[in-house]
Amino acid sequence: MFQMLKLSLLSLALLGAPAFGATTATGTSPAPTPKIRIVADIAPVLAIVREVVGRHAKLGLLVPLRMTSHDFTLKPSSIQAIRRADLVIWMGPVATPGLAKLMRQSRFAAREITLNALPGTHLLPLRKTGIFNRNARANGSTYDPHSWLDPDNAIYWAKVIAARASRIDPIHRADYATGRDRLIDEINFTRARIQKRLTGRDLKPFVQYHDAFQYFEQAFGLHALGAATNITEETTSLGTIAKLQGALAKAPASCVFIPADKQADRANALVEMKGVTPRILDALGRNSLLSSLFYPALLKKLGDEYVACFSHR
């Protein structure tokens, strides 16, 4: 388990820390190998990066854990960190709109990775709020940006990050490959454990207050009844709430998953229904990533919440 990394804009100070070299057999200290400087927009992405690059990079987080990526706005400290970075890794303009204008500048084109724009990233269409069905899609062609909750995407990104880091810092190519492979093994191990815990359970009906978890649900064969909000509809209507209440009322026992942010207080009309169990899901891993910055810990925490929902009587 890794030591705690303070996940806030203060962590950008890591980008300015000196690297330390080893002492040679002759007692002289060679010039230290400069560490590559990498910034990521959100904590789940930084967790993937940290597993791959390990001690050979100075890492910075742009979006503090206390806020969502949708609410993030650039500050002078984050702009400076981006300009100094060898590599900027971010989800893209739908997930982190506050970075979009800066990252469109041509000077960043050669030293950024937009994860949701990569050809191998699995993207799902944004669903309409209300009751879900197989053909439900939001207006327009907007995709659901919460793709970091798909374990296969995380594995693909680990490979991309290792390859890019190796081009920037070929001396440590073998270490980046080792970090990549170790992370992939951990993701697959965690995924198998979650699947085992879910197999054979009575998967009671559930509703997402905010539709941010369809990647995780698709990965594990779970199906939400519907959702009250999404990234383009941050407020809900009485009509939508009524439809969700009707769906929940038909089930003798059900769950409502609410986000760990400002929307939680708005879900009372659903969570106060008879037979409904409220559970908190956090797509950014505010609790699971705070102490360890370990991507599989985020998957495990989400799995724990679903299992707790299905186990409640």
C-alpha positions in Angstrom: 0.0 0.0 0.0 1.3 3.4 -0.9 1.9 6.3 1.5 -0.7 9.0 1.5 -0.5 11.6 -1.2 -2.2 14.8 -0.5 -4.7 15.0 -3.3 -5.3 18.7 -3.8 -3.8 21.5 -5.8 -1.0 21.5 -3.2 0.2 18.3 -4.7 1.2 20.3 -7.7 4.2 21.4 -5.6 5.6 17.9 -6.3 6.4 19.1 -9.7 9.0 21.5 -8.3 10.7 19.0 -6.0 14.3 18.1 -6.7 15.2 14.5 -7.7 17.9 12.6 -5.8 20.6 10.6 -7.3 22.5 7.5 -5.9 26.1 7.6 -4.8 28.5 5.7 -7.1 31.1 3.2 -6.0 33.8 5.9 -6.1 31.8 8.0 -3.7 30.8 10.7 -6.2 27.2 11.6 -6.8 26.4 11.7 -10.5 23.9 14.2 -11.9 20.4 12.9 -11.0 18.2 11.6 -13.8 15.4 14.2 -14.1 12.0 12.9 -13.2 9.3 13.3 -15.8 6.6 15.7 -14.7 3.0 14.5 -15.2 -0.3 16.1 -14.2 -3.7 14.5 -14.3 -7.1 16.0 -14.1 -8.9 13.7 -11.7 -7.8 11.3 -8.9 -8.7 8.0 -10.6 -6.5 9.0 -13.6 -3.7 10.0 -11.3 -4.0 6.7 -9.5 -3.5 4.8 -12.8 -0.6 7.0 -13.7 1.1 6.5 -10.3 0.9 2.7 -10.6 2.6 2.8 -14.0 5.3 5.3 -13.5 6.1 4.8 -9.8 9.0 6.8 -8.4 10.3 8.0 -11.7 7.8 10.8 -12.0 6.7 13.9 -10.1 2.9 13.9 -10.1 0.3 16.6 -9.8 -3.5 16.6 -9.5 -5.6 19.4 -11.0 -9.1 18.7 -9.7 -9.2 18.6 -5.9 -11.1 15.7 -4.4 -13.5 18.1 -2.7 -15.0 19.0 -6.1 -16.3 17.3 -9.2 -14.5 17.6 -12.5 -17.6 19.4 -13.9 -17.2 22.2 -11.4 -13.4 22.7 -11.8 -12.1 26.0 -13.0 -8.5 26.8 -13.8 -6.4 28.8 -11.3 -2.9 30.3 -11.9 -1.3 27.4 -10.0 -2.8 24.8 -12.2 -2.0 26.7 -15.4 1.6 26.9 -14.3 1.7 23.2 -13.5 0.3 22.3 -16.9 2.8 24.5 -18.7 5.7 22.9 -16.8 4.5 19.3 -17.2 6.1 16.9 -19.7 2.8 15.2 -20.0 -0.8 16.2 -19.2 -3.3 13.3 -18.9 -7.0 14.3 -18.8 -10.3 12.7 -19.6 -11.4 15.3 -22.1 -13.7 18.3 -22.5 -16.9 16.6 -21.6 -15.6 15.3 -18.3 -13.4 18.3 -17.4 -14.8 21.3 -19.3 -12.7 23.7 -17.3 -9.5 22.5 -19.0 -10.9 22.4 -22.6 -9.9 26.0 -23.7 -6.4 25.7 -22.4 -5.8 22.2 -23.8 -6.9 23.3 -27.3 -3.8 25.4 -27.6 -1.4 23.9 -30.1 1.6 24.0 -27.8 0.1 21.1 -25.7 -0.7 18.8 -28.6 2.5 16.9 -28.4 2.5 16.4 -24.6 -1.1 15.5 -23.7 -3.2 12.4 -23.7 -7.0 12.9 -23.9 -8.1 9.6 -22.6 -11.7 9.7 -24.0 -10.4 10.6 -27.4 -8.1 7.5 -27.7 -9.2 5.1 -30.4 -9.3 2.1 -28.0 -11.4 3.8 -25.3 -14.8 2.2 -24.8 -17.4 5.0 -24.8 -21.1 4.6 -24.0 -23.8 7.1 -25.1 -25.2 9.4 -22.5 -28.6 8.0 -21.4 -31.8 10.1 -21.0 -32.8 10.7 -17.5 -35.9 8.9 -16.2 -36.7 5.3 -16.7 -34.0 3.5 -18.7 -34.6 1.2 -21.6 -32.3 -0.3 -24.2 -33.0 2.5 -26.7 -32.9 5.4 -24.3 -30.3 8.0 -25.4 -29.8 11.6 -24.5 -30.5 14.3 -27.1 -27.6 14.8 -29.4 -24.5 12.6 -29.6 -22.9 13.3 -26.2 -21.1 10.4 -24.7 -21.0 9.5 -21.0 -17.6 10.7 -19.9 -17.3 8.5 -16.7 -15.3 5.9 -18.7 -12.6 5.5 -16.0 -15.1 3.2 -14.2 -14.7 0.6 -17.0 -11.8 -1.7 -15.9 -11.0 -2.5 -19.5 -10.5 1.2 -20.2 -8.1 1.5 -17.2 -6.1 -1.4 -18.6 -5.9 0.1 -22.0 -4.9 3.5 -20.6 -2.2 1.9 -18.5 -0.6 0.5 -21.7 -0.9 3.9 -23.4 0.7 5.7 -20.4 3.5 3.2 -20.1 4.3 3.6 -23.8 4.3 7.4 -23.7 6.3 7.6 -20.5 8.9 5.2 -22.1 9.2 7.6 -25.1 9.8 10.6 -22.8 12.1 8.6 -20.4 13.5 5.5 -22.2 16.0 4.8 -19.5 13.2 3.5 -17.2 11.2 1.8 -19.9 11.5 -1.6 -18.1 10.1 -0.1 -14.9 7.2 1.4 -16.7 6.4 -2.0 -18.2 6.6 -3.6 -14.8 4.3 -1.0 -13.3 1.8 -1.4 -16.2 1.8 -5.2 -15.8 1.4 -5.1 -12.1 -1.5 -2.7 -12.3 -3.2 -4.8 -15.0 -2.9 -7.9 -12.7 -4.4 -6.0 -9.8 -7.3 -4.7 -11.8 -8.1 -8.2 -13.1 -7.8 -9.7 -9.6 -10.1 -7.1 -8.2 -12.6 -7.5 -11.0 -12.7 -11.2 -10.5 -13.4 -10.8 -6.8 -16.2 -8.3 -7.4 -17.8 -10.6 -10.0 -17.6 -13.5 -7.6 -19.3 -11.6 -4.8 -22.1 -10.5 -7.2 -22.6 -13.9 -8.8 -25.7 -15.7 -7.4 -27.0 -12.7 -5.5 -30.6 -11.5 -5.8 -29.9 -8.3 -7.7 -32.7 -6.1 -6.3 -33.9 -3.1 -8.4 -32.0 0.1 -8.0 -32.0 3.7 -9.2 -29.0 6.0 -9.6 -29.8 9.6 -8.6 -27.0 10.7 -10.9 -26.2 8.6 -13.9 -22.4 8.2 -13.6 -22.0 4.5 -13.2 -23.1 2.8 -16.3 -19.6 1.8 -17.2 -19.2 -0.1 -14.0 -22.6 -1.6 -14.2 -22.1 -2.8 -17.8 -18.7 -4.3 -16.8 -20.5 -6.4 -14.0 -23.8 -7.1 -15.7 -25.9 -4.7 -13.5 -28.9 -2.8 -14.7 -30.2 0.4 -13.2 -33.9 1.2 -13.4 -33.2 4.8 -14.2 -31.7 8.1 -13.0 -32.8 11.5 -12.0 -29.9 13.6 -13.4 -26.9 13.3 -15.7 -24.1 15.6 -16.8 -26.3 17.7 -19.1 -29.3 17.6 -16.8 -28.0 18.5 -13.4 -31.4 19.3 -12.0 -34.4 17.0 -12.2 -38.1 17.5 -12.7 -41.1 16.5 -10.6 -42.2 14.3 -13.5 -38.9 12.4 -13.6 -39.0 11.9 -9.8 -42.6 10.7 -10.1 -41.6 8.1 -12.7 -38.7 6.8 -10.6 -40.9 6.7 -7.5 -43.4 4.6 -9.5 -40.7 2.2 -10.5 -39.3 1.8 -7.0 -42.8 1.3 -5.6 -43.3 -1.8 -7.6 -40.4 -3.5 -5.9 -40.7 -4.8 -2.3 -37.1 -3.9 -1.7 -34.8 -1.6 -3.7 -31.9 0.8 -3.5 -31.2 4.3 -4.4 -27.6 5.2 -5.0 -26.8 8.8 -4.3 -23.6 10.8 -5.1 -21.2 12.0 -2.5 -21.6 15.6 -3.4 -24.1 18.5 -3.4 -26.8 16.4 -5.2 -27.2 14.1 -2.2 -29.6 16.4 -0.4 -31.9 16.5 -3.5 -32.6 12.8 -3.4 -34.9 12.8 -0.4 -38.0 12.2 -2.4 -36.6 8.8 -3.4 -34.6 7.7 -0.4 -37.4 8.3 2.0 -39.7 5.9 0.3 -40.8 2.8 2.2 -38.5 -0.2 1.4 -35.8 1.9 -0.2 -32.2 1.6 1.0 -30.0 4.5 0.3 -26.3 3.9 -0.6 -23.6 6.4 -1.5 -21.5 5.9 -4.6 -18.6 8.1 -5.4 -17.2 8.0 -9.0 -14.1 10.0 -8.1 -13.2 7.8 -5.1 -13.0 10.6 -2.5 -12.7 8.0 0.3 -11.2 5.0 -1.5 -8.4 6.9 -3.2 -7.5 9.4 -0.4 -5.2 7.2 1.5 -3.8 4.9 -1.1 -4.2 6.4 -4.5 -4.7 2.9 -5.8 -7.1 2.5 -8.7 -8.3 -1.0 -7.8 -9.4 0.4 -4.4 -12.0 2.5 -6.3 -13.4 -0.5 -8.0 -13.5 -2.5 -4.8 -15.3 0.3 -3.0 -18.0 0.5 -5.7 -18.4 -3.2 -5.7 -18.8 -3.2 -1.9 -21.7 -0.7 -2.2 -23.5 -2.7 -4.7 -23.1 -5.9 -2.7 -24.3 -4.1 0.4 -27.4 -3.0 -1.5 -28.2 -6.5 -2.7 -27.5 -8.0 0.7 -29.8 -5.7 2.6 -33.1 -7.2 3.7 
